[in-house]
Amino acid sequence: MKKGPESGAYMLAAPGNLVESDADTNSNNGASARDKDIPPSPRELENVLLKTSTETSRKKLCGYLNKLGIKGPIKTWKSRWFFYVENKCCLLYYRTAQDINPLGSIDLSSASFDCKMENGEGVFEIRTPSRAFTLKAISKQAMMYWLQQLQMRRWEFCNTQSRFPVGSSQLVNEPLAGRTSRFDNEDFLPLVKTPTEAVGLKAASLPAPQTCTALQNISLKHPWTEIQNTVHNICGSKQLWGSNGNVFSFDEFREHPENVDEEQEAEGAVKEGTLEDGRMGPRLNWIRKARWMNSGFPGSEELSREKNSVDKVSVFQQQILTLTEEVKSQKELVKLLYKALESAQQEKRVSSMYLTAAEDKDRLELVRHKVRQIADLTSRLEALEQEKKELEQMLTLRDSHIQELKEHVQLLMEKNHAKQEVIMTLTEQMARELSDPLQEANTITVETLYKQQEEIEHLKDDIDAYKTQNQFLNSEIHQVTRLWTSVAENEKALLMKCACLQARNCQMESKYLTVLRKLQEAVPGLPSSRAELVKNLIQEALQWDVKEEAEEGFNLNPVSEYDEYGFMTVPDYEIEDWKLMAKIQALEIKSNKLWSQEIVEKPLRDRWNSIGELNPSAELKNLIRSGIPVEHRQRVWRWMVSRHCSPVPGHYQRLLEQSRSTEHPACRQIELDLPRTLTNNKHFSSPTSHLIPRLRRVLLAFSWHNPAIGYCQGLNRLAAVALLVLEDEESAFWCLVYIVENLMPVDYYSETLITSQVDQRVFKDFLSEKLPCLMAHFKQYRIDVSLITFNWFLVAFVDSLVSDILLQVWDAFLYEGTKVIFRYALAIFKYNEEEILRIHDSVEIYQYLRFFTRMITDGRKLMNIAFNDLNPFPMKLLRNRRSMHREELEAELCELEQIKAAYVKERAEQRPQDLEEVVSEEEEES
């Protein structure tokens, strides 16, 4: 016989059978119903009946409700038997409790509930994303019981489904801790007592409520299901009561329940177990036949005598089954542990092979194995991305549903408010009329007074009903909000897991590139074939981003070509070794950012979002030192510039007019420096880039604004960074003015660069105090650090640090001044101190110092060194050192000027004597 419209449907026991079973019988009895036409063995029936009669049971939610059926313009109430399915969170409905196939189902996992008092007593709605169902209970108490039970079971199901598997990582499970508790009843609505006459045992025992006509209760939408149920009931009756209609003799059954409760529990257990696989009809018929035969034939007395021995056998068999299942689980655990041990041994063997490999061919094979591991991680990352998209879609649906509920609640509150106003008006009117008994006697008859009192009673009932409705709706909104919160936390946990996998992927790729770089160093000693293979692997690694983007339509590699401001993450060096080092550094930076995204970046961004108006404070200072998020950087920079350098309206435009009308002497030098500005940024890398004309206008305007300086090499880089962040060229002009005239000391960009030279001497003093071992190492090999650091101070680390760290330095530099440059310069040497101390050759030290700033990947670590490890760093000490060294430098320059003047004077005196000697020699020759 075919199944109904829903596979795996549930069927309730016949009238008179208790609809109770244990929640675990689904899994225990499900296997017994998988053979569609094979009758169960007597021992199997004994186990089912004994187990369901002895285990603790949980009441199933079932009962008769009226369902509003809509067929065209006709709307009729039809009586249906509803049964709640625990593991699917849905309601199945049948025409009667004895039917085998359901007429339909209602999915409750994403449904909401509502009760409208104006529709009548006992009427409530279940709204799913696809349609709305209108149901009616026999009383208000039964309605509230149904709503409350459905609400609680929906919460239990959703809370169970939202948990992660046991094998998931600890990072994901931690945020979900404490959210798997059972549904706790808030004080919105007190628990409703079970209406036994409407739900459960008594409801199943009573006949189905009759409608006006028998035909009216038949479902015309499901004729095949109706025929199946009717034929099944007819055939079942004939087989039970016919003389030769038994499928098997009563001798096959050895157990008969002593009371009705046991029989009901047994049938409920068999029914729940068989319905797991959607095959319930034949097996349930055999159970029913056995009960009727045991109760109606004389052989039941003989069976009862054997009950004690059968009970013992059944208990032992149940124990054997339990122990067998436990042994199976232990075997599975042993298998898992063995696989884990085998995997660990395999990894150990691979590592040992790599360390002990005598030839590079074996090592290359191990490298290929690591490449395959990277591909596996990439596929897992794709799966997580897809799961994230699905959760985002689910979250969107939840948000729209919550919004609809809020609108509905608002409408109900407005209606309730309007009705309360009507009640108050009527109450005041009645109070005024009752205040004058004589007038009332004359104007109002007894019948009118009775009607008014009756209307008041109705209004009071309406008030009570709306209060109950309001309580339920509050409970529904609260529970839906909790479900939405649970989904949001799950999404957050998945995002964290995705970020961790991306970070691990970056680390694996970085290690792979490091191995390739080591192999590249060994290329001269390799045969030509292997050297060519290593070269191909390096080329392939450097072109991963392009290949993946072209073939798959999106970039699986988390390292993009450009950052938010247009800086190249991997500079296009001509030497492959430098390219590999740049790629490794970009991967390390991305990995650090991903690891700190949830722990550091997100709380920091939340703190910035909570700041409204900007005011100088210690908290703001600490936030700026930690780095300003991209979305807030432009606003904060404008605020810092405007605090110390008030822009003059129209001044910039006048400077531009002057530069167009008159050519400045520095114009030629500016044109020469424009193509050399930020060559690793896509906005300045080409002469046709759109920011080149803006940068030209800013530099020309500043040369006319400050004639004492005019233009100095290095100002182009300062103005370019200001343009990238502030975007507006006038704002970039005032930022350049603020840096040169407010932050930097006087004569920092003059022709003599005297203050810049002073800062180099001050920096050497600080380097000797803060890092004495490193400074002694420099003195030993006669290293002049000012050859490296002079450009750092002149352009505030532009073109020296990677863009992320550079902008973080500029954030603090614009707020605190040049002291930040000293802090970070010392921090850079502290960051790489151990590497520098390992080098014992002056040429190699200079080569390392040319590029070592580009090897810094952890901006957080550098910031902690600059602002924590190097403390104290008072500004007063910096001023005193500058004054002292400026006096010394001016004295040295004055001495040099005197020496130069004496030399010029001496040369001038010697020149006539030389001329006389030359003339005398010519006369003698003549």
Secondary structure by P-SEA (a helix, b strand, c coil): cccccccbbbbbcccccccccccccccccccccccccccccaaaaaaaaaaaaccbbbbcbbbbbbbbbbcccbbbbbbbbbbbbccccbbbbcccccccccccccccccbbbbbbccccccbbbbbcccbbbbbbcccaaaaaaaaaaaaaaaaaaaaaaaccccccccccccccccccccccccccccccccccccccccccccccccccccccccccccaaaaaaaaaaaaaaaaaacccccccccccccccccccaaaaaaaaaaaaaaaacccccaaaaaaaaaaaaaaacccaaaaaaaaaaaaaaaaaaaaaaaaaaaaaaaaaaaaaaaaaaaaaaaaaaaaaaaaaacccaaaaaaaaaaaaaaaaaaaaaaaaaaaaaaaaaaaaaaaaaaaaaaaaaaaaaaaaaaaaaaaaaaaaaaaaaaaccaaaaaacccaaaaaaaaaaaaaaaaaaaaaaaaaaaaaaaaaaaaaaaaaaaaaaaaaaaaaaaaaaaaaaaaaaaaaaaaaaaaacccccaaaaaaaaaaaaaaaaaaaaaaaaccccccccccccccccccccccccaaaaaaaaaaaaaaaaaaaaaccccaaaaaaaaaacccccccaaaaaaaaaccccccaaaaaaaaaaaccccccaaaaaaaaaaaaccccaaaaaaaacccccccccccccccccaaaaaaaaaaaaaaaccccccccaaaaaaaaaaaacccaaaaaaaaaaaaccccccccccccaaaaaaaaaaaaaaaaaacaaaaaaaaaacccccccaaaaaaacccccccaaaaaaaaaaaacccaaaaaaaaaaaaaaaaaaaaacccaaaaaaaaaccccccccaaaaaaaaccccccccaaaaaaaaaaaaaaaaaaaaaaaaaaaaaaaaaaaaaaaaaaaaaaaaaaac
